[in-house]
Amino acid sequence: MIQALITKYNTPVPRYTSYPTVPFWENQMDGVSWMELVKKAFQLHGQEDGITLYIHFPFCESLCTYCGCTKYITRNHNVEENYVRSLLIEWKKYLETFGQKPKLKGIHLGGGTPTFFSPESLYVLLSQIQQDCEIGKDKEFSFEGHPNNTTRQHLRVLANLGFDRVSFGIQDFDSKVQEAIHRIQPFEKVQEVTRTARELGFTSINFDLIYGLPHQSQETLARTFEKVMELKPERIAFYSYAHLPSLFKAQRSFEKYLPAEHEKRELYEFGKKKLLAYGYEEVGMDHFALPEDPLCEAKKSGRLHRNFMGYTTFPGKIMIGLGASSISDVYLGFAQNEKNHKLYNEAIQTDQPIIRRNHSNTALDLITRDLILDLICRHEAVIPDEIWDQIPTLNRKNLREMEQEGLIQWNGKKLTVSELGVTFIRNICFQFDLKMVEKSDVQTKFSRSI
């Protein structure tokens, strides 16, 4: 039966790191109105709850051919100084908008490759940002590190700045898989950087692993997990490879070596079974953690949250994105910066608008957002009348079928996702996505759910 369900539900649907999802943003704001919305949101939610920052570093020294992130390939490290200058200019604009020293509850450095930047460049940027803030006692500072270029000095500088969480992009340890995706990193290098991070005080280490890559099999995946368990990271993100060659042409280089759809799902089930046997708990879609990890504790207490960075323990409503392509989420709305780093630098340094996409949430958007967050984080939700009354006949039929298939249960207006249904959580959330109903042609922009 599970194979029949996979065949039925393996369709393009959003990952719901936001609602509305980016293709449905209405782009009705200019730079001034966006900052007005930020100010309003900060006054409502940021003064007491604090803010988090996401900072995007788009530079990489080489191209990983599987990657779907916004990146720029270069070995010219002279780009660092100018980009840091731009980030600080953008940050000052947000500070002026807040009108007071914000409480900083979280920072996440993403990419690209944040450790493309020298420890000195990172210190200049982050020490200045921290000077401008009141640092929360329960803060969470994390970064994405490439094992090949994350040095002891990187780790030491970031640890001294309060960072204690790091996510290393492993993907797979099999040499043939690594060659196909152009991500060559020996186990010994990962072992060295993991041990160094722990030695310097990092208390939470995450490994990103991907299933569905070229040449992967259960045998190669088993060997990868054996090596991972030698290092026993506190968290593991076990992602589905998103194959979108029309958007990312480099993915075409290995298309003929990808596993079939049923093989791909078998890889996930195989990997999940391994992780559970190793003592990890399933936190949410793609995410696993050891029982004592704060993510597991947040799930058990109902505090688990999801945003553009994935699952997090911090449910605050103000996340400011700095840098090229970064997305800000202030609950009342969203905005995304110019993706091209050169155009971003030029615009921010000449006081020109940098926002290229945006959306101001309606009351119905906020209700739907909270519903989808409940489903994807807590696997249950009470369906508000404002949404239920607008659900099309087809979606109601789909929900009835999901109930018959054992994916969901109803208790009045309360919907609970079953253990089997968690596999299809994106498809379940999709039934309440009223934006998708309006523009079904946009569905092909998303990766498949399985």
Protein Blocks (a to p, Z undefined) as FASTA:
>chain_A
ZZmmmmmmmccddehlaccdfklpgolacfklmmmmmmmmmmmmmmmnopadddddfbdf
bdcfkbccdcdddfbfklmmmmmmmmmmmmmmmmmmnopacddfbdcddedjfklpcfkl
mmmmmmmmmmmpccdfkbccdddddfklmcfklmmmmmmnopabdcddfkpacfklmmmn
opacdfklmmmmmmmmmmnopabdcddddehiehiafklmmmmmmmmmmnopabdcdddd
dddfklmmmlmmmmmmpccfklmmmmmmmmmmmmmmnopacfbghiacdfklmklmmmmn
opaccdfkopafblcfbdcdedehiacdehjaccdddfblklmmmmmmnopafbfbdcdd
dfklmmmmmmmmmmmmnopacddfklmmmmcfklmmmmmmmmmnopaccehjaccddfkl
mmmmmmmmmmmmmklmmmmmlmmmpccfZZ
